[in-house]
Amino acid sequence: TAKPLYLRQFYIAREQRRKHYGKSAFQALLEYLGTDTIDLDVLPWNEAGVAFWKSLGFSEQYVTMRFKKR
């Protein structure tokens, strides 16, 4: 019920990646949910993930940072 919706998990099995299943699944999810806006988080070290989501039209909205004393 949150607006915009927040996507917590989206996983394509490693051996099935780069076959356009992710793009097709995401488009089907948008249609199923009846929305045109979704937020999600991608870890900055996940360059392939960042590139995937950007290829679908996502843009960076903010940077979250954390300090943890060692």
C-alpha positions in Angstrom: 0.0 0.0 0.0 3.0 2.3 0.2 3.3 5.0 -2.5 5.5 4.5 -4.3 5.8 0.8 -4.0 9.1 -0.6 -2.7 10.7 -3.7 -4.3 12.5 -5.6 -1.6 13.8 -8.6 -3.5 14.2 -9.4 -7.2 16.4 -12.3 -8.1 17.2 -14.1 -11.4 19.2 -17.3 -11.1 22.8 -16.7 -12.0 22.7 -19.2 -14.9 19.6 -17.5 -16.3 20.9 -14.0 -16.4 21.6 -12.0 -19.5 18.7 -13.8 -21.3 16.2 -10.9 -20.9 14.2 -12.8 -18.2 14.8 -10.0 -15.7 13.5 -7.3 -18.0 10.5 -9.4 -19.0 9.7 -10.3 -15.3 10.0 -6.7 -14.2 7.7 -5.5 -17.0 5.2 -8.2 -16.0 5.5 -7.1 -12.3 4.7 -3.5 -13.2 1.7 -4.6 -15.2 0.5 -7.0 -12.4 0.8 -4.3 -9.8 -0.8 -1.6 -11.9 1.9 0.9 -11.2 4.4 3.1 -13.0 6.6 4.0 -10.0 8.7 1.6 -7.8 11.6 2.3 -5.5 14.4 -0.2 -4.7 17.9 -0.3 -3.3 21.0 -1.6 -5.0 24.3 -2.0 -3.1 26.9 0.2 -4.7 29.4 -2.6 -5.2 26.9 -4.5 -7.3 27.9 -2.8 -10.6 25.9 -5.3 -12.7 22.8 -4.7 -10.6 23.2 -0.9 -10.9 23.6 -1.3 -14.6 20.6 -3.6 -14.9 18.2 -1.2 -13.1 19.5 1.8 -15.0 18.9 0.0 -18.3 15.3 -0.3 -17.2 15.0 3.4 -16.6 15.8 3.7 -12.9 17.7 6.7 -11.7 19.6 7.3 -8.5 17.5 9.3 -6.0 19.7 9.4 -2.9 22.8 7.9 -1.3 22.5 6.2 2.1 25.6 6.1 4.2 26.5 4.4 7.5 29.3 4.9 10.0 30.2 2.0 12.2 33.0 2.4 14.7 35.4 -0.5 14.5 
